[in-house]
Amino acid sequence: MTLRPDFASDLLIDGKLVAGSGGTYDVVNPATEEVIGQAAQATAADMDAAIAAARAAFDTTDWSRDHAFRARCLRQLREALAGHFDELRELTVAEVGCPVFLTHGPQLEGPMNDLDYFAGLAESYDWTVDLGEASPMGIKNHRELRSEAVGVVGAITPWNFPHQINFAKIGPALAAGCTVVLKAAPDTPWCAALVGKVIAEETDIPAGVINIVTSTDHELGAQLTADPRVDLISFTGSTATGRAVMASAAASLKKVFLELGGKSAFLVLDDADLGAACAMAAFNVVTHAGQGCAITTRLVVPREKLAEATELTRTALAGLPAADPTKPGTICGPLISARQRDRVEEYIALAVAEGGTVETGGGRPADREHGYFVSPTLISGLDNSARVAQEEIFGPVLVILAHDGDDDAIAIANDSPYGLSGQVWGTDPARINRVVDGVRTGTMGINGGIWYSADVPFGGYKQSGIGREMGVAGFAEYLETKAVARPA
């Protein structure tokens, strides 16, 4: 794959494409382990310049007050990106390792088109709400609420779905009138770098409104989080890092949005179509090699059907091998790095040490000499207290567990530090709704229902995060509320 060097090694700072002060670093294709190019290596000085540019753009321009202009710029960005669609698809598969079929959905097309939704919010949102008159202390006043942009946003994003998460932060933040510093994941810098080039050269977005920084230096994220010129941190990543982000942001009492880990349960009731449920559970956990925080990684089935469900799921997973992500039929591609592959393998070994049985998979596929692949794996023989049932693995590893009725299934789902997503399968609507009401999680699918959409707020309970992304609720994360009163 050949990429143009005029964007791959550039940062976007204050409206200009500039080289990183630290030079460049290698970008590796996780399916081949080959170095396919370089990305800009930003330094603390570059991050400082990006923050300064965002602060100045917010404080000295009309960006936050011109709703129509912001909407036009977001639509212009979507249209400009459409002109680079083939290039975006190619580089996404190359550096993310995602199967090409996902670029027709949440890895590219969906998030790119969602910019239109956020543009519409800039135009249609009730920026001023009339509260009418009241007479506090006997003085008649007319009151109103005004929504205003929170200010400078520091957006820190992971590598697993870079376009989806980058645009889910950029879109509503810009629509709300904020300015942004995007710290892109070091493993997937090109997805952000090409967007930066398009913004600089093909849109009317003013200088400094959005700045894009790539680097392998994780301290730049800490710098962004701690800087008092930044008003809000929007972070997606691990729960452990989320705690550090929250602690750092506390020093300046900046707002935080945190979308963190998950260990979501796929609950199968005793009246469900067991074959269909097990097939869907298998498909879910191998999609993008299980590298999704909302992917269901605990399959919880009726105890009396455990053996049958294990066999059905084993067969389904065996039919979904880890394969070349450039092939249209591939569902499970590579993991993002050798480090992540090793981590997944360590969890599989841990499952065995805890007394579990590897029903299928369990290691690197024999037909893959290169690439960070792990075969889709099913673990049985454990209960929900096992570490592999409690901790986020972020790989194509499914743990099958037994429940003793609906209440027990709910209890198992809730016996987790996380509460991000889940599925329930059954045929009785009343029982299904009781389960949905009982599970403490931010999103739930019923019989394969897909909640993902630009207008659906996404986020979790408990240690899966704080706040919501997407939808009107996600847009409102980037707003402050001002109450105004005048004598009537």
Secondary structure, 3 states (H helix, E strand, C coil): CCCCHHHHCEEEECCEEEECCCCEEEEECCCCCCEEEEEECCCHHHHHHHHHHHHHHHHHCCCCCCHHHHHHHHHHHHHHHHCCHHHHHHHHHHHHCCCHHHHHCCCCHHHHHHHHHHHHHHHHCCCEEEEEEECHHHCCEEEEEEEEECCEEEEECCCCCHHHHHHHHHHHHHHHCCEEEEECCCCCHHHHHHHHHHHHHHCCCCCCCEEEECCCCCHHHHHHHHCCCCCEEEEECCHHHHHHHHHHHHCCCCEEEEECCCCEEEEECCCCCHHHHHHHHHHHHHHHHHCCCCCEEEEEEEHHHHHHHHHHHHHHHHCCCECCCCCCCCCECCCCCHHHHHHHHHHHHHHHHCCCEEEECCCCCCCCCCCCCCCCEEEECCCCCCHHHHCCCCCCEEEEEEECCHHHHHHHHHCCCEECCEEEECCCHHHHHHHHHHCCCCCCEECCCCCCCCCCCECCEECCEECCECHHHHHHCCEEEEEEEEEC
